[in-house]
Amino acid sequence: MVDRIAARRVVDIITGAWQSQALYAAVALDIPDHIAAGHTTDEKLAAAAGASEDGITRLMRLLTAMQVFDGTGEDGYRPTAVSELLREEADQSMKDMVRIYGEEFHRAWGAVVPAIRSGTSGFTHAFGVSLHTYLRGEASAGLKFQRAMNAGNVFFPDVLDAFDFSKAGTVVDVAGGSGALLATVLRAHPEVHGVLFDQPHMVPIARRHLDAAVGPGRYEAVGGDVFQGVPGGADAYLLARVLQDWDDERCVQLLSHIRRAMPDGSRLLILERVIPRDGSAMLPLLWDLHLLMAAGGRERQLSGYQDVLRAAGLRLESVHPLALETSLLVAAPV
Ligand SMILES: C[S@@+](CC[C@H](N)C(=O)[O-])C[C@H]1O[C@@H](n2cnc3c(N)ncnc32)[C@H](O)[C@@H]1O
């Protein structure tokens, strides 16, 4: 006799992937924007999206059951708080996040078996180049990736409560991307000067973002390579979602460069997910496997962060929980 509960569990897990691809289809067809523009019935949505009406009816029936939309195809669909986040113009729109997970990362997950067998990035198996090389070469993918990172930023403001920046003269955001975390700090602390450090191709993107967020004059944007060195002499260094992309050896290399740049009283603020020892938190576990599929990186247990910090001449001083099961780890020179 088949265990029906177990069989149902297997089916639920299999169909989970279909839900994310259905959400991706809605975004790729701009359905949330079309509904906001008044194309609310199946017929009008199909015309606006250039899609078959039958396809739209079936897609929208599922997405309505998933509570992404409300209403019906005859009387008209209505947006929900979820679909509002998927509009192009939404504040911190998650549209590009859904797109990159439905496109590049979906293809990378297709290589899950060779990735697990070899312990190396699914993305590299699927695309023939690493995620970082791909993002450097494809400007539109780089922008989509950065927007996806920004959409996942909801825990950045929590850092202001967890760490006192009022005595920091200069803050360097190492591999800071478009500078969203640095902008959060600079907006809250008008006396702080910021340095955004990232790869040279990211500098113009960061400048555009920081000019709009805090204005020129509050920061410098410096291009470089974290494995060669980082700007020195700052009171605080930010390192958000960077260690997750690298193996222990590379983490120790880049942390050693930061340690050499830090004056004795300086602090390093690391934002990452920490895998609990009992494996109870689902999000860090999901993200850990996703990082193997993407850049070939990993989430770590607290002891894993302590090991790479110690090897770089740093010690973990305190840990603070942030939103979305993310943590702030504050490290000091030994
Ligand atoms: C996952 S993103 C995190 C960006 C940002 N800290 C955030 O949390 O939004 C990783 C960043 O590392 C940067 N990066 C990768 N390799 C680098 C290198 N060798 N030197 C400097 N930055 C690098 C990328 O350009 C990207 O902005």
The ligand as an SDF file (V2000), in Angstrom:
LIG
                    3D

 27 29  0  0  0  0  0  0  0  0999 V2000
   26.3830   39.3330   -4.8100 C   0  0  0  0  0  0  0  0  0  0  0  0
   26.9410   40.9190   -5.2890 S   0  0  0  0  0  0  0  0  0  0  0  0
   26.7460   41.8700   -3.7940 C   0  0  0  0  0  0  0  0  0  0  0  0
   26.7010   43.3490   -4.0440 C   0  0  0  0  0  0  0  0  0  0  0  0
   26.3860   44.1920   -2.8120 C   0  0  0  0  0  0  0  0  0  0  0  0
   27.3710   44.0230   -1.7620 N   0  0  0  0  0  0  0  0  0  0  0  0
   24.9860   43.8880   -2.3050 C   0  0  0  0  0  0  0  0  0  0  0  0
   24.8300   43.2550   -1.2560 O   0  0  0  0  0  0  0  0  0  0  0  0
   24.0230   44.3010   -2.9790 O   0  0  0  0  0  0  0  0  0  0  0  0
   28.6850   40.6330   -5.3600 C   0  0  0  0  0  0  0  0  0  0  0  0
   29.4880   41.8470   -5.7970 C   0  0  0  0  0  0  0  0  0  0  0  0
   30.8730   41.4770   -5.8190 O   0  0  0  0  0  0  0  0  0  0  0  0
   31.4770   42.1880   -6.8800 C   0  0  0  0  0  0  0  0  0  0  0  0
   32.7390   41.5250   -7.2130 N   0  0  0  0  0  0  0  0  0  0  0  0
   32.9160   40.2850   -7.7220 C   0  0  0  0  0  0  0  0  0  0  0  0
   34.2150   40.0280   -7.8980 N   0  0  0  0  0  0  0  0  0  0  0  0
   34.8960   41.1380   -7.4940 C   0  0  0  0  0  0  0  0  0  0  0  0
   36.2760   41.4890   -7.4330 C   0  0  0  0  0  0  0  0  0  0  0  0
   37.2210   40.6130   -7.8070 N   0  0  0  0  0  0  0  0  0  0  0  0
   36.6150   42.7140   -6.9630 N   0  0  0  0  0  0  0  0  0  0  0  0
   35.6620   43.5960   -6.5620 C   0  0  0  0  0  0  0  0  0  0  0  0
   34.3310   43.3100   -6.5820 N   0  0  0  0  0  0  0  0  0  0  0  0
   33.9540   42.0950   -7.0490 C   0  0  0  0  0  0  0  0  0  0  0  0
   30.4400   42.1110   -7.9790 C   0  0  0  0  0  0  0  0  0  0  0  0
   30.6740   43.0750   -8.9990 O   0  0  0  0  0  0  0  0  0  0  0  0
   29.1520   42.3410   -7.1950 C   0  0  0  0  0  0  0  0  0  0  0  0
   28.8190   43.7110   -7.1350 O   0  0  0  0  0  0  0  0  0  0  0  0
  1  2  1  0
  2  3  1  0
  2 10  1  0
  3  4  1  0
  4  5  1  0
  5  6  1  0
  5  7  1  0
  7  8  2  0
  7  9  1  0
 10 11  1  0
 11 12  1  0
 11 26  1  0
 12 13  1  0
 13 14  1  0
 13 24  1  0
 14 15  1  0
 14 23  1  0
 15 16  2  0
 16 17  1  0
 17 18  1  0
 17 23  2  0
 18 19  1  0
 18 20  2  0
 20 21  1  0
 21 22  2  0
 22 23  1  0
 24 25  1  0
 24 26  1  0
 26 27  1  0
M  CHG  2   2   1   9  -1
M  END
$$$$
